[in-house]
């Protein structure tokens, strides 16, 4: 699959991510006391932080499940908004874009399953991890070479940053002495 046009990557102002099967590998772990756990990739998180700080791109999360666990991780990465319990992802993506005053055409969405298709169909750049559902892989405009929860998000961030500021991004400018 071809890389998206550089002009589109440079125009992007918002990246919206699904969680289970995109930011995570989609597996849910339950402890003996019923507590739920998810695994997030540290390098995906680092790339998201670079996308925001070096690439000046906003990041939001849209998940069909309750977002309690996700909100903690997103707070660590300064990701907002975090929209949980969203079964209708197309209208939810439209609402996020309206709230942030960013056009859908300037938005990338990454998802992995059929419930993500309504959002993927309206985003300016539709993306998926390599191990997404076949129905999703047939429709998206860009597929990461990496699997969900194991580098797919970083792959997307690198793609965008390479077009905007280069990869790896330049070092942050030194701070002036106080």
C-alpha positions, 0 to 999 in steps of 0.5 A: 500500500502506498504512503499517503500524499505528503500534502495530506500528512502535512495538513493533518491537525488531529489523530483519533485512535481506537483503543482495543485492537489499535493502542492495545493488542485487543486482549483483556486481562482479568485479575482474580478480584475482577480487575481489568488490565490492558497493555500499552506499548511504551514506544507508541506512547513516546511517538504520540508525545512526539507527534503532539510536541514536535508535530503540533498535532492533537490526539484524541481517543475514541473507544467503544468500552468504558474508558476508565483504564484508558483515561489514566494512560491518556492523562500520562500522554496529555491526550484529550478528549477521551471518549468512551462507551461510544458505539456509534463512532462516525457521529462520535468522530464528527462530535470530537472534530466539532468540539476541537474545531478541526475539519474531518478532512484534517483528521486521521483515524486509526481503528481495527474492527467493523465498528470503526468503519463509520469513523474510518469512512469519514476521516481525511486519512483512514488507517489500521494496524496490519492485523485489523479485521479484513473488512477494515483492511479492504477499506482503509487508505493506509495500513501500518506494517505493525500489529495493534498494541505493538507499534502500529500507532508509532508507525502512524506517528512516524509517518506523519512526523516524517512529512511534517518535521522529519523522523526522528524529529529535531531535538527540542530547542534548548531552554534559555537560562532562567 
